[in-house]
Amino acid sequence: MQSKTEEHGTRTVYRVWDRTVRWFHWINVLCVLALTVLGLAILNEKSFGVSADGKVLLKTLHVYVGYVFAINLGWRFVWAFIGGVHARWRAMLPFRRGYVHSLRQYVRGFSAGTSPSYLGHNPPGRIMVLLLLVFLFAQATTGLVLAGTDLYKPPFGGAIADWVTNGDPDRLANLKPGSKDAVDAVAYDEMRTFRKPFITVHEFSFYTLMVLIVLHIGGVVITEIREKNGLISAMINGEKSFSSAPVDAPMTKPTTED
């Protein structure tokens, strides 16, 4: 999907973010917010006086929201191959030829108040996108493993259930999340040892994401104030406006809508 440009007085409005990118962004925001609240409640269960059944319920809700989060993230990865020009990997990540030069130019310009404008992600923004995607992916993958070890949920829950019961049909029939009544003690301890690194990565990624999100929001607000190109509203209506041609503006003015 191509950018659409329209003249509005002395400013030019560009259609930048397609619907898929915008939907991904806000679904991701809601999922991260819900997962954060549920995750903190789980981590602080004793302080909140959560019962054993309550903890299982919190984890179950956490897993179901996590499924939405993981599917949404997975679709964004696919869209990075087939989506609009600004949605693709080459427009998102800091690996293109000349990137370091562009970053230096942007930093120098930003310090002087004359930073170049970009339709898509500016050079510092690409670094943030990379970091966010890496840690979002880490959260999704480790979370799916932990869903299996905690609640025996898909996609790995079946294998975990077989492991902790040694495949015994009677044990499997009576296996319940949060209960050790139907497990083989040795196998269960082995499983708990197996899951420890995934918990460590999941928690580390969570706290890192919290820092990155704060930096991301701060960077977006500062850029919006300084450049006044509609950076924030663009994730709602898909459009940015510029008084001069952005660095990555198309050579022609395409007319294809998103």
LINNOR-V50993 format. One record per residue. N is the residue number from 1. RES is the residue in one small letter. PHI is phi in radians with two decimals (* if undefined). PSI is psi in whole degrees, -180 to 180 (none if undefined). Layout:
# LINNOR-V50993
n:N res:RES phi:PHI psi:PSI
n:N res:RES phi:PHI psi:PSI
This chain:
# LINNOR-V50993
n:1 res:m phi:* psi:132
n:2 res:q phi:-1.69 psi:165
n:3 res:s phi:-1.31 psi:143
n:4 res:k phi:-1.97 psi:135
n:5 res:t phi:-2.01 psi:147
n:6 res:e phi:-2.45 psi:142
n:7 res:e phi:-1.53 psi:128
n:8 res:h phi:-2.26 psi:90
n:9 res:g phi:1.13 psi:-123
n:10 res:t phi:-1.62 psi:4
n:11 res:r phi:-2.03 psi:151
n:12 res:t phi:-1.96 psi:129
n:13 res:v phi:-1.70 psi:128
n:14 res:y phi:-1.99 psi:134
n:15 res:r phi:-1.43 psi:116
n:16 res:v phi:-1.94 psi:-60
n:17 res:w phi:-1.65 psi:123
n:18 res:d phi:-1.32 psi:173
n:19 res:r phi:-1.07 psi:-39
n:20 res:t phi:-1.05 psi:-45
n:21 res:v phi:-1.09 psi:-43
n:22 res:r phi:-1.18 psi:-43
n:23 res:w phi:-1.08 psi:-44
n:24 res:f phi:-0.98 psi:-47
n:25 res:h phi:-1.01 psi:-49
n:26 res:w phi:-1.35 psi:-33
n:27 res:i phi:-1.11 psi:-41
n:28 res:n phi:-1.11 psi:-42
n:29 res:v phi:-1.03 psi:-48
n:30 res:l phi:-1.12 psi:-42
n:31 res:c phi:-1.12 psi:-46
n:32 res:v phi:-1.09 psi:-41
n:33 res:l phi:-1.09 psi:-48
n:34 res:a phi:-1.13 psi:-43
n:35 res:l phi:-1.14 psi:-35
n:36 res:t phi:-1.14 psi:-47
n:37 res:v phi:-1.08 psi:-48
n:38 res:l phi:-1.16 psi:-41
n:39 res:g phi:-1.11 psi:-42
n:40 res:l phi:-1.16 psi:-35
n:41 res:a phi:-1.14 psi:-38
n:42 res:i phi:-1.19 psi:-44
n:43 res:l phi:-1.14 psi:-29
n:44 res:n phi:-1.96 psi:33
n:45 res:e phi:-0.97 psi:-42
n:46 res:k phi:-1.16 psi:-40
n:47 res:s phi:-1.12 psi:-33
n:48 res:f phi:-1.56 psi:-2
n:49 res:g phi:1.17 psi:36
n:50 res:v phi:-1.33 psi:132
n:51 res:s phi:-1.31 psi:171
n:52 res:a phi:-1.06 psi:-44
n:53 res:d phi:-1.17 psi:-36
n:54 res:g phi:-1.11 psi:-38
n:55 res:k phi:-1.16 psi:-41
n:56 res:v phi:-1.08 psi:-41
n:57 res:l phi:-1.10 psi:-45
n:58 res:l phi:-1.05 psi:-44
n:59 res:k phi:-1.15 psi:-37
n:60 res:t phi:-1.13 psi:-45
n:61 res:l phi:-1.08 psi:-42
n:62 res:h phi:-1.04 psi:-43
n:63 res:v phi:-1.16 psi:-44
n:64 res:y phi:-1.12 psi:-41
n:65 res:v phi:-1.14 psi:-36
n:66 res:g phi:-1.09 psi:-34
n:67 res:y phi:-1.09 psi:-45
n:68 res:v phi:-1.08 psi:-44
n:69 res:f phi:-1.02 psi:-47
n:70 res:a phi:-1.19 psi:-41
n:71 res:i phi:-1.14 psi:-43
n:72 res:n phi:-1.07 psi:-44
n:73 res:l phi:-1.16 psi:-42
n:74 res:g phi:-1.08 psi:-41
n:75 res:w phi:-1.14 psi:-35
n:76 res:r phi:-1.13 psi:-37
n:77 res:f phi:-1.11 psi:-40
n:78 res:v phi:-1.13 psi:-44
n:79 res:w phi:-1.10 psi:-25
n:80 res:a phi:-1.17 psi:-14
n:81 res:f phi:-1.69 psi:-29
n:82 res:i phi:-2.14 psi:-3
n:83 res:g phi:-1.44 psi:-167
n:84 res:g phi:-1.13 psi:169
n:85 res:v phi:-1.01 psi:-38
n:86 res:h phi:-1.48 psi:-8
n:87 res:a phi:-1.64 psi:-8
n:88 res:r phi:-1.50 psi:162
n:89 res:w phi:-0.95 psi:-43
n:90 res:r phi:-1.15 psi:-20
n:91 res:a phi:-1.67 psi:-7
n:92 res:m phi:-1.87 psi:-35
n:93 res:l phi:-1.82 psi:154
n:94 res:p phi:-1.53 psi:52
n:95 res:f phi:-2.14 psi:0
n:96 res:r phi:-1.28 psi:155
n:97 res:r phi:-1.05 psi:134
n:98 res:g phi:1.51 psi:6
n:99 res:y phi:-1.10 psi:-45
n:100 res:v phi:-1.04 psi:-42
n:101 res:h phi:-1.08 psi:-43
n:102 res:s phi:-1.12 psi:-39
n:103 res:l phi:-1.12 psi:-45
n:104 res:r phi:-1.08 psi:-44
n:105 res:q phi:-1.06 psi:-42
n:106 res:y phi:-1.15 psi:-45
n:107 res:v phi:-1.09 psi:-44
n:108 res:r phi:-1.08 psi:-44
n:109 res:g phi:-1.16 psi:-38
n:110 res:f phi:-1.13 psi:-41
n:111 res:s phi:-1.11 psi:-34
n:112 res:a phi:-1.60 psi:-3
n:113 res:g phi:1.39 psi:17
n:114 res:t phi:-2.25 psi:37
n:115 res:s phi:-1.14 psi:141
n:116 res:p phi:-1.17 psi:149
n:117 res:s phi:-1.62 psi:150
n:118 res:y phi:-2.27 psi:140
n:119 res:l phi:-1.17 psi:-52
n:120 res:g phi:-1.55 psi:-144
n:121 res:h phi:-1.32 psi:133
n:122 res:n phi:-1.31 psi:170
n:123 res:p phi:-0.96 psi:-46
n:124 res:p phi:-1.14 psi:-34
n:125 res:g phi:-1.08 psi:-33
n:126 res:r phi:-1.15 psi:-38
n:127 res:i phi:-1.10 psi:-44
n:128 res:m phi:-1.11 psi:-41
n:129 res:v phi:-1.04 psi:-45
n:130 res:l phi:-1.04 psi:-49
n:131 res:l phi:-1.09 psi:-44
n:132 res:l phi:-1.08 psi:-45
n:133 res:l phi:-1.13 psi:-40
n:134 res:v phi:-1.07 psi:-47
n:135 res:f phi:-1.38 psi:-28
n:136 res:l phi:-1.14 psi:-42
n:137 res:f phi:-1.13 psi:-41
n:138 res:a phi:-1.08 psi:-41
n:139 res:q phi:-1.10 psi:-44
n:140 res:a phi:-1.13 psi:-47
n:141 res:t phi:-1.23 psi:-46
n:142 res:t phi:-1.18 psi:-34
n:143 res:g phi:-1.11 psi:-38
n:144 res:l phi:-1.14 psi:-38
n:145 res:v phi:-1.14 psi:-45
n:146 res:l phi:-1.18 psi:-30
n:147 res:a phi:-1.07 psi:-34
n:148 res:g phi:-1.31 psi:-40
n:149 res:t phi:-1.34 psi:-28
n:150 res:d phi:-1.55 psi:-46
n:151 res:l phi:-2.15 psi:1
n:152 res:y phi:1.05 psi:38
n:153 res:k phi:-1.60 psi:157
n:154 res:p phi:-1.07 psi:157
n:155 res:p phi:-1.58 psi:-8
n:156 res:f phi:-1.89 psi:-2
n:157 res:g phi:-1.07 psi:-37
n:158 res:g phi:-1.09 psi:-44
n:159 res:a phi:-1.16 psi:-39
n:160 res:i phi:-1.14 psi:-42
n:161 res:a phi:-1.07 psi:-42
n:162 res:d phi:-1.08 psi:-39
n:163 res:w phi:-1.10 psi:-53
n:164 res:v phi:-1.31 psi:-14
n:165 res:t phi:-1.91 psi:2
n:166 res:n phi:1.01 psi:27
n:167 res:g phi:1.25 psi:12
n:168 res:d phi:-1.25 psi:122
n:169 res:p phi:-1.02 psi:-40
n:170 res:d phi:-1.15 psi:-43
n:171 res:r phi:-1.11 psi:-43
n:172 res:l phi:-1.05 psi:-40
n:173 res:a phi:-1.14 psi:-27
n:174 res:n phi:-1.86 psi:5
n:175 res:l phi:-1.24 psi:129
n:176 res:k phi:-2.34 psi:140
n:177 res:p phi:-1.02 psi:137
n:178 res:g phi:1.44 psi:0
n:179 res:s phi:-2.14 psi:142
n:180 res:k phi:-1.81 psi:8
n:181 res:d phi:-1.07 psi:-35
n:182 res:a phi:-1.82 psi:7
n:183 res:v phi:-1.65 psi:158
n:184 res:d phi:-1.48 psi:125
n:185 res:a phi:-1.02 psi:-44
n:186 res:v phi:-1.16 psi:-48
n:187 res:a phi:-1.10 psi:-38
n:188 res:y phi:-1.14 psi:-42
n:189 res:d phi:-1.11 psi:-38
n:190 res:e phi:-1.10 psi:-43
n:191 res:m phi:-1.10 psi:-43
n:192 res:r phi:-1.13 psi:-34
n:193 res:t phi:-1.18 psi:-40
n:194 res:f phi:-1.05 psi:-38
n:195 res:r phi:-1.40 psi:-16
n:196 res:k phi:-0.98 psi:-48
n:197 res:p phi:-1.07 psi:-33
n:198 res:f phi:-1.20 psi:-37
n:199 res:i phi:-1.13 psi:-45
n:200 res:t phi:-1.02 psi:-48
n:201 res:v phi:-1.14 psi:-41
n:202 res:h phi:-1.08 psi:-44
n:203 res:e phi:-1.25 psi:-42
n:204 res:f phi:-1.08 psi:-44
n:205 res:s phi:-1.10 psi:-38
n:206 res:f phi:-1.06 psi:-52
n:207 res:y phi:-1.17 psi:-35
n:208 res:t phi:-1.13 psi:-42
n:209 res:l phi:-1.06 psi:-39
n:210 res:m phi:-1.05 psi:-42
n:211 res:v phi:-1.14 psi:-45
n:212 res:l phi:-1.09 psi:-39
n:213 res:i phi:-1.12 psi:-42
n:214 res:v phi:-1.08 psi:-45
n:215 res:l phi:-1.11 psi:-40
n:216 res:h phi:-1.08 psi:-49
n:217 res:i phi:-1.10 psi:-43
n:218 res:g phi:-1.06 psi:-44
n:219 res:g phi:-1.11 psi:-41
n:220 res:v phi:-1.12 psi:-46
n:221 res:v phi:-1.11 psi:-45
n:222 res:i phi:-1.10 psi:-44
n:223 res:t phi:-1.12 psi:-40
n:224 res:e phi:-1.08 psi:-44
n:225 res:i phi:-1.14 psi:-40
n:226 res:r phi:-1.40 psi:-39
n:227 res:e phi:-1.71 psi:-26
n:228 res:k phi:0.93 psi:47
n:229 res:n phi:-1.87 psi:7
n:230 res:g phi:1.40 psi:33
n:231 res:l phi:-1.05 psi:-42
n:232 res:i phi:-1.30 psi:-48
n:233 res:s phi:-1.15 psi:-22
n:234 res:a phi:-1.10 psi:-27
n:235 res:m phi:-1.41 psi:1
n:236 res:i phi:-1.88 psi:-51
n:237 res:n phi:-1.82 psi:-6
n:238 res:g phi:1.46 psi:0
n:239 res:e phi:-2.00 psi:143
n:240 res:k phi:-2.14 psi:152
n:241 res:s phi:-2.18 psi:145
n:242 res:f phi:-2.43 psi:145
n:243 res:s phi:-1.54 psi:-18
n:244 res:s phi:-2.40 psi:162
n:245 res:a phi:-1.13 psi:128
n:246 res:p phi:-1.13 psi:158
n:247 res:v phi:-1.01 psi:-40
n:248 res:d phi:-1.78 psi:26
n:249 res:a phi:-1.20 psi:146
n:250 res:p phi:-1.15 psi:152
n:251 res:m phi:-1.19 psi:-30
n:252 res:t phi:-2.06 psi:174
n:253 res:k phi:-1.88 psi:91
n:254 res:p phi:-1.16 psi:157
n:255 res:t phi:-2.06 psi:8
n:256 res:t phi:-1.34 psi:125
n:257 res:e phi:-1.33 psi:163
n:258 res:d phi:-1.47 psi:none
